[in-house]
Amino acid sequence: MRTATRTGIIAVLVAASVALAGCSGTPPKDTAASDETFTYANNLVVMTSWDPASSYSNEIIAMNNIYEQLTRYDSTTGEVEPLLADSWESSPDGLTWTFKLHPGVTFSNGNPMNAEAAKAALERTIELGAGAAFQWDPVKSIQAQGESTLVFKLKYAAPLDLIASSAYAAYIYDTTATSGDLAAWFEEGNTAGTGPYVVSDYKKGQEKELTLKANKSYWGGWEGFHYTSVVYRVVPQETTAAQLLQGGQVTFVPRMSPTLFDSLKSKEGIATSETPSFQNILAMLNTASGPLADPRLRQAVAKAIDYDGIVTALKGSLVKAQGVVPEGLLGYTTEVSQTTDTAAAQSLLDEAGYGAGGKKLSLTLTYAAGTPELETIVTLMKSNLAEVGITLDAKALEWETQWALGKSEDPSKRQDIFVFYWYPDYADPISWFVNLYRSSDEVYFNLSYYDNPEVDDLIDGVPALTATDREAAQQQYVDLQRIISDDAVSPVLGVTNFQRVFASSFDGYVDNPSYNNVVFVHDLTPTS
């Protein structure tokens, strides 16, 4: 039986209280002073959807300050922490999960957030089936027992505590917020969440696109110093964002080029952070047709790639990967690593008849056009493979074109190497394995066309282990990565490194890659 309680959250609150010792509480105001406003400079339009059931894009950075989930994943500890649920437990078979909700929580409109309300929100999300709602597929039924108990019955064992922490489609919201069409009401820019902020102003298409203000009834409270206003500002050019940051007009910039990032490190009033993300870059090798159906040639390609050279060339925007699973997730291991060995690569090519004086080996590679990071990586791969006599024909394609070719029913139209990014919808490595490595009759994201019954069985069994015995699940993920590495299915070219730049006028920022580019503003403490 898996159980969890709010002890982790209590520890965080205690630490926060120590940090704030000697500070008097300041209640939120309707009109925040300039030093109470946190301004987030985003390079893209922020809001693409307002419905918390279907939201699945850039608006994640705002939605996670308006809405909350039952749980939250802590990437530092690798543990699921309480949020709207104080505690939870699962049955020994992982088929029944019971969550105890925090009492007295209300939505921003004053309506109670109780078991019935949470049930209604999740059932609506599941029924609509939009965005990342697919992650709730294991759920057979949800029962509300009294005011604070939520019971999930599953069709098959799954780690519901992880699913409930998802950055997408796991929000709890008030389905009774309007007597009219709820979806239409949301899309007008209305919200009904339990989070610390509510919408103050929304100007679609404007630079200062969205402003949030303090939700005065927030159950987490406002004692101490907090930002009481959050502005999401659209700043497409990173140089402009840097100027605004230095001028005090912006508080936080989520991404910058390595050169600009380095130039700002020593600036007065500026702070920086670097955190490896859960997003990695994979080279999916065609195991089903073409030259790379020969495992010796796949192994030669994997050993010829200069992984350290790629990381060096990307100047800090990428860190070296170990196995398939990034650090901070269940399944991460240092037991499976990728190493460059050109002598071994040459020997494998000789053995397969492609060495000096043998057949010429030419491979096709596709990647998404307009992505400087991938362009640099592919250029280095061409050079690496040329050193062992392999010619790489690389094609930069629009994503839809690249994907269509990769999924072609005609194997002769498929590429030898498909380079792309992958990241999970919630903090569970199953996202990589079930999508990329499990065999299927129809090609989707398994773009190496890998078919290994042993791997399929391990993949099929790991969700139940994650639900019931995470130590065993960890070992199973290590075993999976060892097999995939030995078969040279998909060299991992690196893990995206989040390089953040922000004002040094606040404390408490922790980058949590489970919530891509999200700043949990209520957790911050303005210091000046």
PyMOL commands that set and color helices and strands:
alter all, ss='L'
color gray80, all
select helices_A, chain A and resi 7-19+34-36+60-66+115-128+133-136+160-163+182-187+238-246+258-264+291-293+295-304+307-313+342-351+372-386+399-406+411-413+430-437+453-468+470-486+521-523
alter helices_A, ss='H'
color red, helices_A
select strands_A, chain A and resi 3-4+37-42+71-74+79-82+85-90+96-101+139-145+149-154+197-202+208-214+229-234+252-253+270-285+318-319+361-368+390-397+417-422+492-503+506-507+525-526
alter strands_A, ss='S'
color yellow, strands_A
deselect
rebuild
show_as cartoon
